[in-house]
Amino acid sequence: MKLYLINVSDLNYDAIQKRFLNRIKGDKRSRIHKLHVENDKMLALVSELLLYYALIQDYRFSPEELIFEENEYGKPFLAKAQNLHFNLSHSNDWAACYISNSSVGVDIEQIEDINKKLFNDITHDSERATLSNNKENFFSIWCLKESYIKFVGQGLYLNIQDLSFDLNRKQNIKLSYNNQVITNHFLLLDIIANYKVAVCCKNITEPDIELVTYQNIKKSLIKVL
């Protein structure tokens, strides 16, 4: 398992999209193009390039093998390597890509002031008393919930408020959902200042972590894409 991270704060979107946007395959290219905020476009494009970088550089795929399909809920997968799983996330200045040999969900969130509507929309009744004045724990819970939803791959078909996390033991995070208790699936990482990163994967272990630069990506991809 490996987690790839890249900071986009100093990057120029126009230069990157001129070089690489037309080489992104399928609907992803048009989805990026339709975004209205430039930083959203940057994060979406660089996230895809980070995935291409990982698959070509470390997993030795050729560009022709990077054919992506989606499940019935819209979660993408590699058509020619369904035993290799990936997930992407981004927030503000950072993008993340996680690759594993089993289904995975990853989420990254910047720690900010707690928005009251967001707080009410995502928290379970059992969580609210302990989270209301604790930004660290709130964003930890939010990341964990998003990582689980992405791991399951059902998107909006799963109600985030139905998920209840117990963070009392950081080494064995516990999720209660649908009268079941799920453990050994979650990892909460404090590896970037003022950000939370959460991963959900079966039998999870500490991943290798690579901090990637755009120069790494350009050097790896420019000759093959």
MOZITA-V779600 format. One record per residue. N is the residue number from 1. RES is the residue in one letter. D_LAST is the distance of its C-alpha to the last C-alpha in Angstrom with 1 decimal. Layout:
N,RES,D_LAST  N,RES,D_LAST
This chain:
1,M,24.9  2,K,22.8  3,L,22.5  4,Y,19.7  5,L,20.9  6,I,19.6  7,N,21.8  8,V,20.6  9,S,24.0  10,D,23.1  11,L,19.7  12,N,19.4  13,Y,17.9  14,D,17.8  15,A,15.7  16,I,13.1  17,Q,13.1  18,K,12.9  19,R,9.7  20,F,7.9  21,L,10.5  22,N,9.7  23,R,6.3  24,I,8.8  25,K,10.5  26,G,14.2  27,D,17.0  28,K,15.5  29,R,14.1  30,S,17.6  31,R,19.3  32,I,17.8  33,H,18.7  34,K,22.2  35,L,23.0  36,H,25.7  37,V,25.7  38,E,23.1  39,N,23.2  40,D,22.6  41,K,19.5  42,M,18.3  43,L,19.2  44,A,17.6  45,L,14.2  46,V,14.3  47,S,15.6  48,E,12.7  49,L,10.3  50,L,13.1  51,L,13.1  52,Y,9.4  53,Y,10.4  54,A,13.6  55,L,12.6  56,I,10.2  57,Q,12.5  58,D,15.8  59,Y,15.8  60,R,13.8  61,F,12.0  62,S,9.4  63,P,6.6  64,E,9.3  65,E,11.9  66,L,10.8  67,I,13.4  68,F,15.6  69,E,19.2  70,E,22.1  71,N,25.6  72,E,28.6  73,Y,28.6  74,G,25.0  75,K,23.7  76,P,20.1  77,F,19.6  78,L,17.3  79,A,18.7  80,K,18.3  81,A,19.5  82,Q,22.2  83,N,23.8  84,L,21.1  85,H,21.6  86,F,19.9  87,N,21.0  88,L,20.1  89,S,22.5  90,H,22.9  91,S,26.0  92,N,26.6  93,D,24.9  94,W,23.3  95,A,20.6  96,A,20.8  97,C,19.1  98,Y,21.3  99,I,20.6  100,S,23.6  101,N,25.0  102,S,27.0  103,S,26.8  104,V,26.2  105,G,26.6  106,V,26.0  107,D,27.2  108,I,27.5  109,E,30.1  110,Q,31.5  111,I,35.3  112,E,37.1  113,D,40.5  114,I,41.2  115,N,41.1  116,K,44.2  117,K,42.8  118,L,39.7  119,F,42.0  120,N,44.2  121,D,41.3  122,I,39.7  123,T,42.6  124,H,44.9  125,D,48.7  126,S,49.0  127,E,46.5  128,R,47.7  129,A,50.6  130,T,48.7  131,L,45.6  132,S,47.1  133,N,47.5  134,N,44.9  135,K,41.4  136,E,40.1  137,N,41.2  138,F,40.3  139,F,36.6  140,S,36.6  141,I,38.0  142,W,35.6  143,C,32.6  144,L,34.1  145,K,34.8  146,E,31.3  147,S,29.9  148,Y,32.4  149,I,31.7  150,K,27.9  151,F,28.9  152,V,31.1  153,G,28.5  154,Q,31.1  155,G,30.3  156,L,33.1  157,Y,35.2  158,L,36.3  159,N,38.7  160,I,37.8  161,Q,41.5  162,D,42.5  163,L,40.8  164,S,43.0  165,F,42.0  166,D,44.3  167,L,43.1  168,N,46.4  169,R,44.8  170,K,41.4  171,Q,40.8  172,N,41.5  173,I,40.5  174,K,42.2  175,L,41.2  176,S,43.9  177,Y,42.8  178,N,44.7  179,N,47.5  180,Q,45.2  181,V,44.4  182,I,40.9  183,T,40.5  184,N,38.2  185,H,35.1  186,F,34.6  187,L,33.5  188,L,34.0  189,L,32.3  190,D,33.6  191,I,30.9  192,I,30.2  193,A,33.2  194,N,34.2  195,Y,31.7  196,K,32.1  197,V,29.6  198,A,30.7  199,V,29.3  200,C,30.8  201,C,30.3  202,K,32.8  203,N,34.6  204,I,32.7  205,T,32.6  206,E,31.5  207,P,27.7  208,D,25.9  209,I,24.6  210,E,21.8  211,L,21.7  212,V,18.1  213,T,17.6  214,Y,14.9  215,Q,14.9  216,N,14.2  217,I,11.1  218,K,9.9  219,K,11.0  220,S,9.3  221,L,5.7  222,I,5.9  223,K,6.1  224,V,3.8  225,L,0.0
